[in-house]
Amino acid sequence: MNARAMQAVDEDGVDVGGGMDVGYVALEGEITIYRAAEIKHMLQTELKRCAVLEVDLAGVTDIDSAGIQVLILAKLMARDESRELRLVHHSDAVRDVFERLALGRWFGDVLPVAL
């Protein structure tokens, strides 16, 4: 999994001022029950560092109900803490599940159109 987050740090690498306004995380591979706890922890940590967190889903090859639950939990956490979670660049696997479960509107993110 590739995860990058932008944050404000001083020369010693210490977080300053609560982080930057917009953070970025790119998820790759499977978002399944086998990685749900790891991804949940990472998203919760990154949400605390920035006002807006963009989660790039282009590299996601599979997502199951546990993965959906993690994304829902992160979205709810963001709302509760007056932050924003944006899901971007949905892979075909993610788009398919979101369409089947009608989750696009709930998440409020634009889903790419299948070609």
Phi and psi restraints in degrees (value plus and minus 20) as a CYANA .aco file:
   2 ASN   PHI    -122.1   -82.1
   2 ASN   PSI     103.3   143.3
   3 ALA   PHI    -153.2  -113.2
   3 ALA   PSI     101.3   141.3
   4 ARG   PHI    -145.6  -105.6
   4 ARG   PSI     116.8   156.8
   5 ALA   PHI    -152.0  -112.0
   5 ALA   PSI     116.2   156.2
   6 MET   PHI    -111.1   -71.1
   6 MET   PSI     113.0   153.0
   7 GLN   PHI    -171.7  -131.7
   7 GLN   PSI     140.0   180.0
   8 ALA   PHI    -107.3   -67.3
   8 ALA   PSI     103.8   143.8
   9 VAL   PHI    -155.5  -115.5
   9 VAL   PSI     132.5   172.5
  10 ASP   PHI    -105.6   -65.6
  10 ASP   PSI    -195.2  -155.2
  11 GLU   PHI     -84.1   -44.1
  11 GLU   PSI     -37.3     2.7
  12 ASP   PHI    -113.1   -73.1
  12 ASP   PSI     -17.4    22.6
  13 GLY   PHI      61.2   101.2
  13 GLY   PSI      -2.2    37.8
  14 VAL   PHI    -112.1   -72.1
  14 VAL   PSI     112.9   152.9
  15 ASP   PHI     -80.2   -40.2
  15 ASP   PSI     110.0   150.0
  16 VAL   PHI    -145.5  -105.5
  16 VAL   PSI     118.7   158.7
  17 GLY   PHI      45.9    85.9
  17 GLY   PSI       3.6    43.6
  18 GLY   PHI      56.7    96.7
  18 GLY   PSI     -14.1    25.9
  19 GLY   PHI      76.9   116.9
  19 GLY   PSI     159.6   199.6
  20 MET   PHI    -103.2   -63.2
  20 MET   PSI     150.6   190.6
  21 ASP   PHI     -88.7   -48.7
  21 ASP   PSI     -61.8   -21.8
  22 VAL   PHI    -142.4  -102.4
  22 VAL   PSI     106.7   146.7
  23 GLY   PHI    -131.0   -91.0
  23 GLY   PSI     145.3   185.3
  24 TYR   PHI    -161.0  -121.0
  24 TYR   PSI     112.6   152.6
  25 VAL   PHI    -153.8  -113.8
  25 VAL   PSI     112.5   152.5
  26 ALA   PHI    -130.4   -90.4
  26 ALA   PSI      99.7   139.7
  27 LEU   PHI    -116.2   -76.2
  27 LEU   PSI     119.1   159.1
  28 GLU   PHI    -153.1  -113.1
  28 GLU   PSI     131.5   171.5
  29 GLY   PHI      62.6   102.6
  29 GLY   PSI    -167.2  -127.2
  30 GLU   PHI    -109.1   -69.1
  30 GLU   PSI     118.8   158.8
  31 ILE   PHI    -131.3   -91.3
  31 ILE   PSI      64.7   104.7
  32 THR   PHI    -148.9  -108.9
  32 THR   PSI    -199.6  -159.6
  33 ILE   PHI     -76.0   -36.0
  33 ILE   PSI     -48.4    -8.4
  34 TYR   PHI     -92.2   -52.2
  34 TYR   PSI     -41.3    -1.3
  35 ARG   PHI    -141.3  -101.3
  35 ARG   PSI     -16.9    23.1
  36 ALA   PHI     -77.8   -37.8
  36 ALA   PSI     -66.2   -26.2
  37 ALA   PHI     -83.5   -43.5
  37 ALA   PSI     -62.6   -22.6
  38 GLU   PHI     -82.4   -42.4
  38 GLU   PSI     -66.7   -26.7
  39 ILE   PHI     -89.1   -49.1
  39 ILE   PSI     -59.6   -19.6
  40 LYS   PHI     -78.0   -38.0
  40 LYS   PSI     -68.8   -28.8
  41 HIS   PHI     -80.8   -40.8
  41 HIS   PSI     -64.2   -24.2
  42 MET   PHI     -83.6   -43.6
  42 MET   PSI     -65.4   -25.4
  43 LEU   PHI     -85.6   -45.6
  43 LEU   PSI     -60.4   -20.4
  44 GLN   PHI     -82.5   -42.5
  44 GLN   PSI     -62.8   -22.8
  45 THR   PHI     -82.8   -42.8
  45 THR   PSI     -66.8   -26.8
  46 GLU   PHI     -88.3   -48.3
  46 GLU   PSI     -54.3   -14.3
  47 LEU   PHI     -84.0   -44.0
  47 LEU   PSI     -49.4    -9.4
  48 LYS   PHI     -93.8   -53.8
  48 LYS   PSI     -36.7     3.3
  49 ARG   PHI    -113.8   -73.8
  49 ARG   PSI     -33.3     6.7
  50 CYS   PHI    -168.4  -128.4
  50 CYS   PSI     139.0   179.0
  51 ALA   PHI     -95.4   -55.4
  51 ALA   PSI     -53.6   -13.6
  52 VAL   PHI    -150.3  -110.3
  52 VAL   PSI     111.7   151.7
  53 LEU   PHI    -141.0  -101.0
  53 LEU   PSI     101.3   141.3
  54 GLU   PHI    -116.6   -76.6
  54 GLU   PSI     107.4   147.4
  55 VAL   PHI    -132.8   -92.8
  55 VAL   PSI      91.8   131.8
  56 ASP   PHI    -104.6   -64.6
  56 ASP   PSI     100.7   140.7
  57 LEU   PHI    -126.1   -86.1
  57 LEU   PSI      -7.3    32.7
  58 ALA   PHI     -80.4   -40.4
  58 ALA   PSI     -52.7   -12.7
  59 GLY   PHI    -112.3   -72.3
  59 GLY   PSI     -11.9    28.1
  60 VAL   PHI    -100.6   -60.6
  60 VAL   PSI     103.6   143.6
  61 THR   PHI    -116.7   -76.7
  61 THR   PSI     -40.6    -0.6
  62 ASP   PHI    -179.4  -139.4
  62 ASP   PSI     125.6   165.6
  63 ILE   PHI    -163.5  -123.5
  63 ILE   PSI     113.0   153.0
  64 ASP   PHI    -135.3   -95.3
  64 ASP   PSI    -191.7  -151.7
  65 SER   PHI     -82.6   -42.6
  65 SER   PSI     -53.0   -13.0
  66 ALA   PHI     -86.6   -46.6
  66 ALA   PSI     -58.8   -18.8
  67 GLY   PHI     -85.4   -45.4
  67 GLY   PSI     -61.4   -21.4
  68 ILE   PHI     -81.9   -41.9
  68 ILE   PSI     -63.2   -23.2
  69 GLN   PHI     -80.0   -40.0
  69 GLN   PSI     -60.1   -20.1
  70 VAL   PHI     -83.7   -43.7
  70 VAL   PSI     -63.4   -23.4
  71 LEU   PHI     -86.4   -46.4
  71 LEU   PSI     -59.2   -19.2
  72 ILE   PHI     -83.8   -43.8
  72 ILE   PSI     -65.2   -25.2
  73 LEU   PHI     -79.5   -39.5
  73 LEU   PSI     -63.6   -23.6
  74 ALA   PHI     -83.7   -43.7
  74 ALA   PSI     -61.0   -21.0
  75 LYS   PHI     -83.7   -43.7
  75 LYS   PSI     -63.6   -23.6
  76 LEU   PHI     -85.8   -45.8
  76 LEU   PSI     -60.4   -20.4
  77 MET   PHI     -81.2   -41.2
  77 MET   PSI     -63.8   -23.8
  78 ALA   PHI     -80.1   -40.1
  78 ALA   PSI     -65.7   -25.7
  79 ARG   PHI     -82.1   -42.1
  79 ARG   PSI     -64.6   -24.6
  80 ASP   PHI     -82.4   -42.4
  80 ASP   PSI     -49.8    -9.8
  81 GLU   PHI    -123.0   -83.0
  81 GLU   PSI      -2.1    37.9
  82 SER   PHI      33.9    73.9
  82 SER   PSI      22.3    62.3
  83 ARG   PHI    -139.6   -99.6
  83 ARG   PSI     156.0   196.0
  84 GLU   PHI    -147.8  -107.8
  84 GLU   PSI     113.3   153.3
  85 LEU   PHI    -133.4   -93.4
  85 LEU   PSI     102.3   142.3
  86 ARG   PHI    -134.7   -94.7
  86 ARG   PSI     106.0   146.0
  87 LEU   PHI    -115.5   -75.5
  87 LEU   PSI     107.0   147.0
  88 VAL   PHI    -151.2  -111.2
  88 VAL   PSI     138.0   178.0
  89 HIS   PHI      33.9    73.9
  89 HIS   PSI      31.4    71.4
  90 HIS   PHI     -77.6   -37.6
  90 HIS   PSI     109.2   149.2
  91 SER   PHI     -92.1   -52.1
  91 SER   PSI     149.2   189.2
  92 ASP   PHI     -78.7   -38.7
  92 ASP   PSI     -59.8   -19.8
  93 ALA   PHI     -82.8   -42.8
  93 ALA   PSI     -63.9   -23.9
  94 VAL   PHI     -88.9   -48.9
  94 VAL   PSI     -66.2   -26.2
  95 ARG   PHI     -78.1   -38.1
  95 ARG   PSI     -62.5   -22.5
  96 ASP   PHI     -80.0   -40.0
  96 ASP   PSI     -67.9   -27.9
  97 VAL   PHI     -86.4   -46.4
  97 VAL   PSI     -62.8   -22.8
  98 PHE   PHI     -81.3   -41.3
  98 PHE   PSI     -59.8   -19.8
  99 GLU   PHI     -88.2   -48.2
  99 GLU   PSI     -62.7   -22.7
 100 ARG   PHI     -83.6   -43.6
 100 ARG   PSI     -55.0   -15.0
 101 LEU   PHI    -119.6   -79.6
 101 LEU   PSI     -16.1    23.9
 102 ALA   PHI      33.4    73.4
 102 ALA   PSI      27.3    67.3
 103 LEU   PHI    -114.6   -74.6
 103 LEU   PSI     -34.0     6.0
 104 GLY   PHI     -75.8   -35.8
 104 GLY   PSI     -67.5   -27.5
 105 ARG   PHI     -86.5   -46.5
 105 ARG   PSI     -59.2   -19.2
 106 TRP   PHI     -82.8   -42.8
 106 TRP   PSI     -64.8   -24.8
 107 PHE   PHI     -93.0   -53.0
 107 PHE   PSI     -45.5    -5.5
 108 GLY   PHI      55.7    95.7
 108 GLY   PSI      -1.1    38.9
 109 ASP   PHI    -125.0   -85.0
 109 ASP   PSI     131.4   171.4
 110 VAL   PHI     -98.2   -58.2
 110 VAL   PSI     104.0   144.0
 111 LEU   PHI    -111.1   -71.1
 111 LEU   PSI     117.2   157.2
 112 PRO   PHI     -87.5   -47.5
 112 PRO   PSI     129.5   169.5
 113 VAL   PHI    -105.8   -65.8
 113 VAL   PSI     113.7   153.7
 114 ALA   PHI     -88.2   -48.2
 114 ALA   PSI     120.8   160.8
